[in-house]
Amino acid sequence: MKRLVFLFCAVAVLSCRASAGFDEGVVAYEKGDYATAAKLWRPLAERGNAAAQFNIGLLYENGQGVEKNESLAAGWFQKAGDQGDGLAQFKLGVFYQRGLGVKKDDVQAVQWYRKAAEQGVRDAQHYLGHMYHTGQGVEKDASQAAVWYRKAAEQGHPFAQNSLGNMYRTGRGVPQDLEQAKTLLHKSAEQGNPKAYYNLGHLYRMDSGMRDYSLAAAWFRKAADKGERAAQYNLGLMHENGEGVEKSDVKAADWYLKAAGQGHAQAQYQIGKLYCNGRGVPKNYSQGLAWMRKAADQGDVEAMTFIGAAYAIGNGVPQDFQQTSAWLQKAADRNHVPAQAQLGYLYYMGKGVPQNYEKAYALFRPAAEAGHANAMGALGSMLEKGEAVKTNETDALKWYIKAAEAGSHISMKRLAAAYENGELGLRRDPAKARYWLSKADAARKAQL
């Protein structure tokens, strides 16, 4: 915002030269003599000169020539805004949105942004688009967000170009159009917007119609060098996978650490894994789990599940199945499928929690429906044995087949036995028994 303040002041003071003392105030301001500028503009402001009122508001906002006072700043912006000054109206929107000198009120913020936006103030158009995009002070409406972003983008607003470009990339609020997305993001990037650098990287890495890993890495690097933590994280992924850059765990770790140090949860999880596995950094399970905890504290479900597994195995921490169940519960409560499956196993076996088939079944079921191979196999077993539910061999067979097709060697072996012995409603078929037994052996070896 400070970067825009001087621009606002310059526009305001150049917009009205009709009153004596106004231009002298401009000269004083440009010399850094803010006290004199305030002295010259105040009488004009008190007589109702909107441009002078706006400028006095800026001086109070920034503490230039007067003691900083956001309440007085808001009051002067209100006077100018009530007279139709677009820049003052925009400032009032900012003040209400952020609670500066006035009580925070997103509805009021939207009203003032709209007044300014309708006068063509591009910053207000961008902010109004953002309010529609996020549903602050107004009902969330991606189409309306696109309308206002477009108005600001057409005036060259770099952040609006970036936002509208992303909407074209995802097809949200506008029809998906990757070429339009690329054009807008490049326009924003040409104005030095690091967010656009990042989003171009994302466009070239993730969108199949535009995929170019080398270009993606180049744009991520520009954003990463500006401190964009999401770009640093993505560079880490690209180095880890060798996408358009040298495959290097060392370089991956370096970028993950940069992003993790800025609080990026996924980067914290990734660097945690590298420390635990000794890839790109010296193996240090304690350090790895410390990063995992930081990620988990931000709600990263993969980190929660990893920590739970560490307690189950006793890696870097004492073996403690109660801790395992507690961490898995956190992730399962957020509908993390692997955590649901693992926690279901703990309830089935009575490890760290009282044995409870009903809870085990309740956890296996959603994980199985989401395609988790081991959960599907466990569900089949419980249906076959009548554990927590009535015995149902037809459904059991269905889940065993799904699990086997998803790669569960245990379910493959169960199918082999069923065909060998004529179980689960199947006719004996030695050929199919040998087929599933061979598949099970290959799947088990692949997991070693």
Buried (B, 14 or more C-beta within 10 A) or exposed (E): EEEEBEEBBEBBBEBBEEBEBBBBBBEBBEEEBBEBBBBBBBEBBEEEBBBBBBBBBBBBBBEBBBEEBBEBBBBBBBBBBBBEBBBBBBBBBBBBBEEBBBEEBBEBBBBBBBBBBBBEBBBBBBBBBBBBBEEBBBEEBBEBBBBBBBBBBEBEBBBBBBBBBBBBBEEBBBEBBBEBBBBBBBBBBEEEBBBBBBBBBBBBBEBEEBBBBEBBBBBBBBBBEBEBBBBBBBBBBBBBEEBBBEEEBEBBBBBBBBBBEBEBBBBBBBBBBBBBEEBBBEEBBEBBBBBBBBBBEBEBBBBBBBBBBBBBEEBBBEEBBEBBBBBBBBBBEEEBBBBBBBBBBBBBEEBBBEEBBEBBBBBBBBBBEBEBBBBBBBBBBBBBEEBBBEEBBEBBBBBBBBBBEBBBBBBBBBBBBBBBEEBBEBEEBEEBBEBBBEBBBEBEEEEE
